[in-house]
């Protein structure tokens, strides 16, 4: 079944296009996860990101980032969506990006970790 959310559908197409053009396998993995039903999309709290992220890397969440927990590690977090408190907490320490922007900034997927 095709996605009815036009933003998500175009994001998946863009992720697959970058992968075919020689981008990193990370983006193909993210596209595959986003193609699945929404109930299986990741919902990740900041505490989990803080636990697994290393300073200076880009953390990709194929879903939504929630604001529970504390983020002490300076990272760039890219996701489909953020809760209001998560975005505020991330911007105090690091940087929050929409997935489309992260794809533009880093098409080869270097220093990228997928957390779900």
N, CA, C and O atoms as a Tinker XYZ file with bonds, in Angstrom:
   464  protein
     1  N      0.840000   -1.176000    0.000000    73     2
     2  CA     0.000000    0.000000    0.000000    64     1     3
     3  C      0.887000    1.241000    0.000000    63     2     4     5
     4  O      1.899000    1.287000    0.698000    81     3
     5  N      0.508000    2.230000   -0.773000    73     3     6
     6  CA     1.325000    3.435000   -0.862000    64     5     7
     7  C      1.019000    4.384000    0.294000    63     6     8     9
     8  O     -0.052000    4.327000    0.900000    81     7
     9  N      1.978000    5.252000    0.582000    73     7    10
    10  CA     1.825000    6.219000    1.664000    64     9    11
    11  C      0.891000    7.342000    1.222000    63    10    12    13
    12  O      0.958000    7.797000    0.080000    81    11
    13  N      0.026000    7.783000    2.122000    73    11    14
    14  CA    -0.882000    8.873000    1.793000    64    13    15
    15  C     -0.334000   10.221000    2.238000    63    14    16    17
    16  O     -0.820000   11.260000    1.791000    81    15
    17  N      0.667000   10.224000    3.108000    73    15    18
    18  CA     1.302000   11.456000    3.542000    64    17    19
    19  C      2.277000   11.890000    2.445000    63    18    20    21
    20  O      3.276000   11.209000    2.210000    81    19
    21  N      2.005000   13.016000    1.767000    73    19    22
    22  CA     2.868000   13.393000    0.645000    64    21    23
    23  C      4.309000   13.707000    1.062000    63    22    24    25
    24  O      5.240000   13.438000    0.303000    81    23
    25  N      4.502000   14.270000    2.251000    73    23    26
    26  CA     5.863000   14.569000    2.724000    64    25    27
    27  C      6.652000   13.276000    2.911000    63    26    28    29
    28  O      7.812000   13.183000    2.510000    81    27
    29  N      6.014000   12.284000    3.520000    73    27    30
    30  CA     6.683000   11.010000    3.768000    64    29    31
    31  C      6.957000   10.269000    2.458000    63    30    32    33
    32  O      8.018000    9.668000    2.294000    81    31
    33  N      6.003000   10.313000    1.531000    73    31    34
    34  CA     6.184000    9.639000    0.247000    64    33    35
    35  C      7.349000   10.246000   -0.532000    63    34    36    37
    36  O      8.153000    9.519000   -1.116000    81    35
    37  N      7.444000   11.582000   -0.542000    73    35    38
    38  CA     8.545000   12.214000   -1.268000    64    37    39
    39  C      9.876000   11.984000   -0.555000    63    38    40    41
    40  O     10.911000   11.865000   -1.210000    81    39
    41  N      9.865000   11.919000    0.778000    73    39    42
    42  CA    11.075000   11.645000    1.540000    64    41    43
    43  C     11.603000   10.246000    1.229000    63    42    44    45
    44  O     12.804000   10.067000    1.028000    81    43
    45  N     10.720000    9.264000    1.190000    73    43    46
    46  CA    11.128000    7.888000    0.879000    64    45    47
    47  C     11.721000    7.824000   -0.534000    63    46    48    49
    48  O     12.750000    7.185000   -0.753000    81    47
    49  N     11.063000    8.492000   -1.491000    73    47    50
    50  CA    11.581000    8.502000   -2.865000    64    49    51
    51  C     12.953000    9.161000   -2.930000    63    50    52    53
    52  O     13.838000    8.686000   -3.642000    81    51
    53  N     13.134000   10.253000   -2.191000    73    51    54
    54  CA    14.421000   10.950000   -2.180000    64    53    55
    55  C     15.513000   10.097000   -1.534000    63    54    56    57
    56  O     16.646000   10.063000   -2.015000    81    55
    57  N     15.169000    9.409000   -0.442000    73    55    58
    58  CA    16.140000    8.526000    0.220000    64    57    59
    59  C     16.604000    7.421000   -0.724000    63    58    60    61
    60  O     17.796000    7.124000   -0.792000    81    59
    61  N     15.680000    6.819000   -1.444000    73    59    62
    62  CA    16.026000    5.736000   -2.372000    64    61    63
    63  C     16.833000    6.259000   -3.553000    63    62    64    65
    64  O     17.731000    5.579000   -4.050000    81    63
    65  N     16.510000    7.466000   -3.999000    73    63    66
    66  CA    17.246000    8.070000   -5.105000    64    65    67
    67  C     18.703000    8.320000   -4.732000    63    66    68    69
    68  O     19.606000    8.040000   -5.519000    81    67
    69  N     18.928000    8.845000   -3.536000    73    67    70
    70  CA    20.295000    9.097000   -3.069000    64    69    71
    71  C     21.059000    7.784000   -2.925000    63    70    72    73
    72  O     22.246000    7.721000   -3.245000    81    71
    73  N     20.395000    6.745000   -2.450000    73    71    74
    74  CA    21.037000    5.435000   -2.305000    64    73    75
    75  C     21.451000    4.883000   -3.669000    63    74    76    77
    76  O     22.554000    4.357000   -3.824000    81    75
    77  N     20.558000    5.006000   -4.660000    73    75    78
    78  CA    20.880000    4.519000   -6.002000    64    77    79
    79  C     22.023000    5.309000   -6.632000    63    78    80    81
    80  O     22.791000    4.768000   -7.428000    81    79
    81  N     22.135000    6.587000   -6.279000    73    79    82
    82  CA    23.179000    7.445000   -6.845000    64    81    83
    83  C     24.534000    7.232000   -6.160000    63    82    84    85
    84  O     25.501000    7.931000   -6.462000    81    83
    85  N     24.599000    6.285000   -5.256000    73    83    86
    86  CA    25.878000    5.987000   -4.619000    64    85    87
    87  C     25.981000    6.499000   -3.204000    63    86    88    89
    88  O     27.068000    6.507000   -2.626000    81    87
    89  N     24.865000    6.930000   -2.631000    73    87    90
    90  CA    24.867000    7.373000   -1.241000    64    89    91
    91  C     25.020000    6.189000   -0.310000    63    90    92    93
    92  O     25.093000    5.043000   -0.754000    81    91
    93  N     25.069000    6.466000    0.964000    73    91    94
    94  CA    25.288000    5.419000    1.945000    64    93    95
    95  C     24.115000    4.467000    2.088000    63    94    96    97
    96  O     22.970000    4.823000    1.809000    81    95
    97  N     24.417000    3.250000    2.528000    73    95    98
    98  CA    23.388000    2.247000    2.779000    64    97    99
    99  C     22.482000    2.652000    3.937000    63    98   100   101
   100  O     21.385000    2.117000    4.096000    81    99
   101  N     22.951000    3.602000    4.742000    73    99   102
   102  CA    22.153000    4.095000    5.864000    64   101   103
   103  C     20.821000    4.617000    5.359000    63   102   104   105
   104  O     19.781000    4.351000    5.961000    81   103
   105  N     20.844000    5.357000    4.262000    73   103   106
   106  CA    19.610000    5.973000    3.756000    64   105   107
   107  C     18.646000    4.923000    3.208000    63   106   108   109
   108  O     17.431000    5.103000    3.299000    81   107
   109  N     19.158000    3.838000    2.646000    73   107   110
   110  CA    18.283000    2.761000    2.178000    64   109   111
   111  C     17.601000    2.082000    3.364000    63   110   112   113
   112  O     16.422000    1.736000    3.292000    81   111
   113  N     18.342000    1.894000    4.449000    73   111   114
   114  CA    17.776000    1.305000    5.662000    64   113   115
   115  C     16.662000    2.198000    6.227000    63   114   116   117
   116  O     15.605000    1.708000    6.624000    81   115
   117  N     16.912000    3.501000    6.258000    73   115   118
   118  CA    15.905000    4.441000    6.768000    64   117   119
   119  C     14.669000    4.424000    5.876000    63   118   120   121
   120  O     13.547000    4.429000    6.381000    81   119
   121  N     14.857000    4.405000    4.558000    73   119   122
   122  CA    13.725000    4.361000    3.621000    64   121   123
   123  C     12.899000    3.094000    3.831000    63   122   124   125
   124  O     11.669000    3.150000    3.846000    81   123
   125  N     13.567000    1.954000    3.994000    73   123   126
   126  CA    12.852000    0.690000    4.222000    64   125   127
   127  C     12.024000    0.750000    5.497000    63   126   128   129
   128  O     10.900000    0.248000    5.531000    81   127
   129  N     12.570000    1.361000    6.548000    73   127   130
   130  CA    11.835000    1.463000    7.812000    64   129   131
   131  C     10.633000    2.394000    7.683000    63   130   132   133
   132  O      9.581000    2.138000    8.269000    81   131
   133  N     10.788000    3.476000    6.916000    73   131   134
   134  CA     9.689000    4.442000    6.759000    64   133   135
   135  C      8.583000    3.920000    5.853000    63   134   136   137
   136  O      7.452000    4.402000    5.910000    81   135
   137  N      8.906000    2.930000    5.013000    73   135   138
   138  CA     7.887000    2.341000    4.141000    64   137   139
   139  C      6.924000    1.439000    4.909000    63   138   140   141
   140  O      5.815000    1.171000    4.447000    81   139
   141  N      7.341000    0.985000    6.052000    73   139   142
   142  CA     6.508000    0.095000    6.859000    64   141   143
   143  C      5.359000    0.889000    7.489000    63   142   144   145
   144  O      5.386000    2.120000    7.477000    81   143
   145  N      4.362000    0.210000    8.032000    73   143   146
   146  CA     3.240000    0.914000    8.657000    64   145   147
   147  C      3.691000    1.868000    9.765000    63   146   148   149
   148  O      4.688000    1.625000   10.445000    81   147
   149  N      2.949000    2.939000    9.930000    73   147   150
   150  CA     3.330000    3.976000   10.880000    64   149   151
   151  C      3.437000    3.450000   12.316000    63   150   152   153
   152  O      4.231000    3.958000   13.108000    81   151
   153  N      2.654000    2.454000   12.640000    73   151   154
   154  CA     2.700000    1.909000   14.003000    64   153   155
   155  C      4.060000    1.279000   14.327000    63   154   156   157
   156  O      4.388000    1.077000   15.496000    81   155
   157  N      4.848000    0.970000   13.294000    73   155   158
   158  CA     6.172000    0.388000   13.524000    64   157   159
   159  C      7.289000    1.430000   13.458000    63   158   160   161
   160  O      8.454000    1.092000   13.669000    81   159
   161  N      6.954000    2.695000   13.169000    73   159   162
   162  CA     7.981000    3.741000   13.128000    64   161   163
   163  C      8.539000    3.947000   14.531000    63   162   164   165
   164  O      7.843000    3.762000   15.529000    81   163
   165  N      9.799000    4.331000   14.581000    73   163   166
   166  CA    10.488000    4.502000   15.856000    64   165   167
   167  C      9.953000    5.710000   16.616000    63   166   168   169
   168  O      9.637000    6.743000   16.025000    81   167
   169  N      9.857000    5.566000   17.924000    73   167   170
   170  CA     9.587000    6.669000   18.847000    64   169   171
   171  C     10.684000    6.581000   19.892000    63   170   172   173
   172  O     10.658000    5.710000   20.762000    81   171
   173  N     11.650000    7.490000   19.801000    73   171   174
   174  CA    12.868000    7.404000   20.600000    64   173   175
   175  C     12.934000    8.570000   21.576000    63   174   176   177
   176  O     12.741000    9.723000   21.191000    81   175
   177  N     13.208000    8.264000   22.841000    73   175   178
   178  CA    13.383000    9.306000   23.850000    64   177   179
   179  C     14.821000    9.816000   23.837000    63   178   180   181
   180  O     15.735000    9.127000   23.384000    81   179
   181  N     15.003000   11.032000   24.340000    73   179   182
   182  CA    16.333000   11.641000   24.370000    64   181   183
   183  C     17.324000   10.826000   25.201000    63   182   184   185
   184  O     18.513000   10.785000   24.887000    81   183
   185  N     16.841000   10.184000   26.251000    73   183   186
   186  CA    17.722000    9.365000   27.084000    64   185   187
   187  C     18.392000    8.257000   26.293000    63   186   188   189
   188  O     19.565000    7.962000   26.521000    81   187
   189  N     17.677000    7.642000   25.374000    73   187   190
   190  CA    18.254000    6.576000   24.539000    64   189   191
   191  C     19.299000    7.157000   23.585000    63   190   192   193
   192  O     20.355000    6.561000   23.373000    81   191
   193  N     18.997000    8.321000   23.015000    73   191   194
   194  CA    19.966000    8.965000   22.120000    64   193   195
   195  C     21.238000    9.290000   22.891000    63   194   196   197
   196  O     22.342000    9.065000   22.394000    81   195
   197  N     21.090000    9.818000   24.100000    73   195   198
   198  CA    22.247000   10.176000   24.915000    64   197   199
   199  C     23.084000    8.937000   25.260000    63   198   200   201
   200  O     24.311000    9.011000   25.318000    81   199
   201  N     22.425000    7.815000   25.485000    73   199   202
   202  CA    23.106000    6.584000   25.868000    64   201   203
   203  C     23.961000    6.024000   24.734000    63   202   204   205
   204  O     25.061000    5.530000   24.982000    81   203
   205  N     23.472000    6.093000   23.489000    73   203   206
   206  CA    24.145000    5.411000   22.385000    64   205   207
   207  C     24.921000    6.319000   21.442000    63   206   208   209
   208  O     25.743000    5.823000   20.671000    81   207
   209  N     24.696000    7.613000   21.472000    73   207   210
   210  CA    25.348000    8.527000   20.532000    64   209   211
   211  C     26.752000    8.896000   20.997000    63   210   212   213
   212  O     27.036000    8.969000   22.193000    81   211
   213  N     27.606000    9.124000   20.032000    73   211   214
   214  CA    28.968000    9.603000   20.313000    64   213   215
   215  C     29.050000   11.065000   19.903000    63   214   216   217
   216  O     28.370000   11.484000   18.966000    81   215
   217  N     29.871000   11.841000   20.590000    73   215   218
   218  CA    29.979000   13.273000   20.261000    64   217   219
   219  C     30.379000   13.505000   18.805000    63   218   220   221
   220  O     31.274000   12.843000   18.279000    81   219
   221  N     29.702000   14.454000   18.168000    73   219   222
   222  CA    30.025000   14.845000   16.809000    64   221   223
   223  C     29.362000   14.047000   15.710000    63   222   224   225
   224  O     29.497000   14.401000   14.539000    81   223
   225  N     28.652000   12.987000   16.040000    73   223   226
   226  CA    28.022000   12.205000   14.976000    64   225   227
   227  C     26.584000   12.650000   14.760000    63   226   228   229
   228  O     26.012000   13.389000   15.561000    81   227
   229  N     26.022000   12.183000   13.659000    73   227   230
   230  CA    24.630000   12.457000   13.329000    64   229   231
   231  C     23.805000   11.238000   13.699000    63   230   232   233
   232  O     24.100000   10.122000   13.272000    81   231
   233  N     22.774000   11.459000   14.492000    73   231   234
   234  CA    21.868000   10.384000   14.896000    64   233   235
   235  C     20.603000   10.515000   14.059000    63   234   236   237
   236  O     19.976000   11.574000   14.035000    81   235
   237  N     20.232000    9.444000   13.377000    73   235   238
   238  CA    19.038000    9.443000   12.541000    64   237   239
   239  C     17.981000    8.579000   13.210000    63   238   240   241
   240  O     18.235000    7.432000   13.576000    81   239
   241  N     16.782000    9.152000   13.363000    73   239   242
   242  CA    15.653000    8.432000   13.933000    64   241   243
   243  C     14.582000    8.322000   12.853000    63   242   244   245
   244  O     14.003000    9.335000   12.462000    81   243
   245  N     14.305000    7.107000   12.360000    73   243   246
   246  CA    13.268000    6.949000   11.334000    64   245   247
   247  C     11.878000    6.961000   11.976000    63   246   248   249
   248  O     11.159000    5.963000   11.949000    81   247
   249  N     11.525000    8.083000   12.538000    73   247   250
   250  CA    10.253000    8.248000   13.231000    64   249   251
   251  C     10.265000    9.543000   14.009000    63   250   252   253
   252  O     10.687000   10.579000   13.495000    81   251
   253  N      9.801000    9.491000   15.257000    73   251   254
   254  CA     9.650000   10.690000   16.077000    64   253   255
   255  C     10.576000   10.644000   17.286000    63   254   256   257
   256  O     10.784000    9.592000   17.889000    81   255
   257  N     11.132000   11.817000   17.631000    73   255   258
   258  CA    11.960000   11.946000   18.828000    64   257   259
   259  C     11.096000   12.565000   19.921000    63   258   260   261
   260  O     10.467000   13.603000   19.718000    81   259
   261  N     11.074000   11.909000   21.089000    73   259   262
   262  CA    10.280000   12.371000   22.222000    64   261   263
   263  C     11.196000   12.992000   23.272000    63   262   264   265
   264  O     12.394000   12.707000   23.301000    81   263
   265  N     10.636000   13.839000   24.132000    73   263   266
   266  CA    11.438000   14.658000   25.030000    64   265   267
   267  C     11.780000   14.083000   26.374000    63   266   268   269
   268  O     12.324000   14.810000   27.205000    81   267
   269  N     11.500000   12.833000   26.649000    73   267   270
   270  CA    11.807000   12.255000   27.949000    64   269   271
   271  C     13.297000   11.971000   28.061000    63   270   272   273
   272  O     13.895000   11.386000   27.158000    81   271
   273  N     13.884000   12.383000   29.159000    73   271   274
   274  CA    15.305000   12.161000   29.376000    64   273   275
   275  C     16.111000   13.424000   29.159000    63   274   276   277
   276  O     15.569000   14.491000   28.871000    81   275
   277  N     17.419000   13.278000   29.304000    73   275   278
   278  CA    18.338000   14.407000   29.180000    64   277   279
   279  C     19.362000   14.088000   28.100000    63   278   280   281
   280  O     19.864000   12.967000   28.019000    81   279
   281  N     19.664000   15.070000   27.281000    73   279   282
   282  CA    20.685000   14.915000   26.256000    64   281   283
   283  C     21.912000   15.710000   26.683000    63   282   284   285
   284  O     21.868000   16.938000   26.761000    81   283
   285  N     23.008000   15.002000   26.958000    73   283   286
   286  CA    24.252000   15.654000   27.379000    64   285   287
   287  C     25.322000   15.597000   26.293000    63   286   288   289
   288  O     26.311000   16.326000   26.365000    81   287
   289  N     25.142000   14.757000   25.306000    73   287   290
   290  CA    26.111000   14.572000   24.237000    64   289   291
   291  C     25.821000   15.546000   23.100000    63   290   292   293
   292  O     24.676000   15.683000   22.669000    81   291
   293  N     26.860000   16.221000   22.617000    73   291   294
   294  CA    26.684000   17.171000   21.513000    64   293   295
   295  C     26.605000   16.402000   20.198000    63   294   296   297
   296  O     27.622000   15.983000   19.645000    81   295
   297  N     25.384000   16.225000   19.712000    73   295   298
   298  CA    25.140000   15.488000   18.479000    64   297   299
   299  C     24.142000   16.255000   17.625000    63   298   300   301
   300  O     23.462000   17.168000   18.092000    81   299
   301  N     24.077000   15.858000   16.364000    73   299   302
   302  CA    23.046000   16.349000   15.459000    64   301   303
   303  C     22.009000   15.242000   15.369000    63   302   304   305
   304  O     22.340000   14.097000   15.059000    81   303
   305  N     20.759000   15.581000   15.638000    73   303   306
   306  CA    19.686000   14.592000   15.612000    64   305   307
   307  C     18.787000   14.903000   14.416000    63   306   308   309
   308  O     18.257000   16.008000   14.302000    81   307
   309  N     18.618000   13.923000   13.528000    73   307   310
   310  CA    17.760000   14.057000   12.360000    64   309   311
   311  C     16.605000   13.073000   12.498000    63   310   312   313
   312  O     16.815000   11.897000   12.796000    81   311
   313  N     15.386000   13.557000   12.281000    73   311   314
   314  CA    14.220000   12.690000   12.416000    64   313   315
   315  C     13.093000   13.195000   11.513000    63   314   316   317
   316  O     13.143000   14.303000   10.979000    81   315
   317  N     12.083000   12.350000   11.362000    73   315   318
   318  CA    10.898000   12.745000   10.608000    64   317   319
   319  C     10.137000   13.816000   11.378000    63   318   320   321
   320  O      9.629000   14.770000   10.790000    81   319
   321  N     10.060000   13.650000   12.708000    73   319   322
   322  CA     9.307000   14.595000   13.529000    64   321   323
   323  C      9.905000   14.654000   14.929000    63   322   324   325
   324  O     10.564000   13.715000   15.374000    81   323
   325  N      9.669000   15.766000   15.618000    73   323   326
   326  CA    10.133000   15.972000   16.984000    64   325   327
   327  C      8.968000   16.450000   17.833000    63   326   328   329
   328  O      8.098000   17.172000   17.347000    81   327
   329  N      8.946000   16.053000   19.101000    73   327   330
   330  CA     7.997000   16.674000   20.018000    64   329   331
   331  C      8.558000   18.054000   20.352000    63   330   332   333
   332  O      9.742000   18.315000   20.135000    81   331
   333  N      7.719000   18.927000   20.874000    73   331   334
   334  CA     8.154000   20.280000   21.186000    64   333   335
   335  C      9.283000   20.326000   22.191000    63   334   336   337
   336  O     10.263000   21.045000   21.998000    81   335
   337  N      9.151000   19.556000   23.273000    73   335   338
   338  CA    10.196000   19.566000   24.305000    64   337   339
   339  C     11.486000   18.926000   23.810000    63   338   340   341
   340  O     12.573000   19.357000   24.194000    81   339
   341  N     11.385000   17.909000   22.967000    73   339   342
   342  CA    12.588000   17.260000   22.442000    64   341   343
   343  C     13.393000   18.243000   21.605000    63   342   344   345
   344  O     14.615000   18.314000   21.734000    81   343
   345  N     12.722000   18.993000   20.755000    73   343   346
   346  CA    13.424000   19.939000   19.891000    64   345   347
   347  C     14.130000   21.019000   20.712000    63   346   348   349
   348  O     15.253000   21.410000   20.392000    81   347
   349  N     13.475000   21.496000   21.761000    73   347   350
   350  CA    14.086000   22.507000   22.634000    64   349   351
   351  C     15.319000   21.944000   23.327000    63   350   352   353
   352  O     16.369000   22.585000   23.346000    81   351
   353  N     15.196000   20.742000   23.899000    73   351   354
   354  CA    16.319000   20.133000   24.620000    64   353   355
   355  C     17.487000   19.825000   23.686000    63   354   356   357
   356  O     18.643000   20.004000   24.069000    81   355
   357  N     17.208000   19.372000   22.488000    73   355   358
   358  CA    18.279000   19.054000   21.537000    64   357   359
   359  C     19.019000   20.325000   21.141000    63   358   360   361
   360  O     20.249000   20.335000   21.093000    81   359
   361  N     18.287000   21.392000   20.857000    73   359   362
   362  CA    18.923000   22.634000   20.410000    64   361   363
   363  C     19.729000   23.319000   21.503000    63   362   364   365
   364  O     20.569000   24.166000   21.202000    81   363
   365  N     19.494000   22.972000   22.766000    73   363   366
   366  CA    20.312000   23.507000   23.853000    64   365   367
   367  C     21.711000   22.902000   23.848000    63   366   368   369
   368  O     22.670000   23.554000   24.262000    81   367
   369  N     21.833000   21.668000   23.386000    73   367   370
   370  CA    23.113000   20.960000   23.421000    64   369   371
   371  C     23.706000   20.783000   22.023000    63   370   372   373
   372  O     24.901000   20.999000   21.824000    81   371
   373  N     22.888000   20.397000   21.073000    73   371   374
   374  CA    23.365000   20.094000   19.720000    64   373   375
   375  C     22.499000   20.771000   18.681000    63   374   376   377
   376  O     22.219000   21.967000   18.766000    81   375
   377  N     22.077000   19.986000   17.693000    73   375   378
   378  CA    21.298000   20.524000   16.588000    64   377   379
   379  C     20.234000   19.512000   16.184000    63   378   380   381
   380  O     20.497000   18.311000   16.127000    81   379
   381  N     19.022000   20.011000   15.901000    73   379   382
   382  CA    17.963000   19.134000   15.399000    64   381   383
   383  C     17.701000   19.476000   13.939000    63   382   384   385
   384  O     17.617000   20.645000   13.565000    81   383
   385  N     17.575000   18.437000   13.124000    73   383   386
   386  CA    17.333000   18.603000   11.691000    64   385   387
   387  C     16.185000   17.719000   11.252000    63   386   388   389
   388  O     15.973000   16.641000   11.808000    81   387
   389  N     15.455000   18.167000   10.272000    73   387   390
   390  CA    14.503000   17.287000    9.600000    64   389   391
   391  C     15.322000   16.304000    8.765000    63   390   392   393
   392  O     16.443000   16.612000    8.360000    81   391
   393  N     14.780000   15.162000    8.518000    73   391   394
   394  CA    15.492000   14.111000    7.790000    64   393   395
   395  C     15.902000   14.580000    6.393000    63   394   396   397
   396  O     16.970000   14.212000    5.905000    81   395
   397  N     15.062000   15.386000    5.752000    73   395   398
   398  CA    15.373000   15.896000    4.418000    64   397   399
   399  C     16.655000   16.732000    4.436000    63   398   400   401
   400  O     17.486000   16.624000    3.535000    81   399
   401  N     16.808000   17.565000    5.467000    73   399   402
   402  CA    17.992000   18.416000    5.576000    64   401   403
   403  C     19.250000   17.584000    5.846000    63   402   404   405
   404  O     20.314000   17.872000    5.297000    81   403
   405  N     19.133000   16.576000    6.671000    73   403   406
   406  CA    20.279000   15.702000    6.952000    64   405   407
   407  C     20.720000   14.973000    5.689000    63   406   408   409
   408  O     21.915000   14.772000    5.475000    81   407
   409  N     19.777000   14.581000    4.861000    73   407   410
   410  CA    20.084000   13.900000    3.604000    64   409   411
   411  C     20.836000   14.837000    2.661000    63   410   412   413
   412  O     21.780000   14.425000    1.986000    81   411
   413  N     20.410000   16.102000    2.621000    73   411   414
   414  CA    21.095000   17.098000    1.798000    64   413   415
   415  C     22.516000   17.355000    2.294000    63   414   416   417
   416  O     23.454000   17.429000    1.500000    81   415
   417  N     22.667000   17.490000    3.609000    73   415   418
   418  CA    23.961000   17.821000    4.204000    64   417   419
   419  C     24.955000   16.670000    4.149000    63   418   420   421
   420  O     26.162000   16.901000    4.078000    81   419
   421  N     24.463000   15.426000    4.182000    73   419   422
   422  CA    25.341000   14.265000    4.280000    64   421   423
   423  C     24.821000   13.123000    3.398000    63   422   424   425
   424  O     24.354000   12.109000    3.918000    81   423
   425  N     24.897000   13.279000    2.062000    73   423   426
   426  CA    24.328000   12.247000    1.195000    64   425   427
   427  C     25.039000   10.896000    1.261000    63   426   428   429
   428  O     24.446000    9.873000    0.919000    81   427
   429  N     26.299000   10.875000    1.695000    73   427   430
   430  CA    27.007000    9.596000    1.765000    64   429   431
   431  C     26.782000    8.872000    3.091000    63   430   432   433
   432  O     27.175000    7.714000    3.233000    81   431
   433  N     26.160000    9.533000    4.058000    73   431   434
   434  CA    25.826000    8.887000    5.326000    64   433   435
   435  C     27.003000    8.673000    6.258000    63   434   436   437
   436  O     26.954000    7.796000    7.120000    81   435
   437  N     28.063000    9.459000    6.103000    73   435   438
   438  CA    29.243000    9.305000    6.960000    64   437   439
   439  C     28.947000    9.775000    8.377000    63   438   440   441
   440  O     28.199000   10.733000    8.572000    81   439
   441  N     29.530000    9.104000    9.369000    73   439   442
   442  CA    29.347000    9.426000   10.796000    64   441   443
   443  C     27.871000    9.501000   11.170000    63   442   444   445
   444  O     27.446000   10.409000   11.883000    81   443
   445  N     27.102000    8.543000   10.684000    73   443   446
   446  CA    25.661000    8.516000   10.938000    64   445   447
   447  C     25.303000    7.224000   11.650000    63   446   448   449
   448  O     25.769000    6.145000   11.283000    81   447
   449  N     24.466000    7.348000   12.677000    73   447   450
   450  CA    24.010000    6.195000   13.445000    64   449   451
   451  C     22.479000    6.217000   13.455000    63   450   452   453
   452  O     21.872000    7.241000   13.771000    81   451
   453  N     21.860000    5.091000   13.111000    73   451   454
   454  CA    20.399000    4.970000   13.147000    64   453   455
   455  C     20.011000    4.395000   14.502000    63   454   456   457
   456  O     20.499000    3.341000   14.911000    81   455
   457  N     19.128000    5.106000   15.187000    73   455   458
   458  CA    18.640000    4.638000   16.489000    64   457   459
   459  C     17.133000    4.475000   16.389000    63   458   460   461
   460  O     16.421000    5.352000   15.900000    81   459
   461  N     16.670000    3.328000   16.865000    73   459   462
   462  CA    15.224000    3.091000   16.868000    64   461   463
   463  C     14.807000    2.419000   18.148000    63   462   464
   464  O     13.625000    2.136000   18.340000    81   463
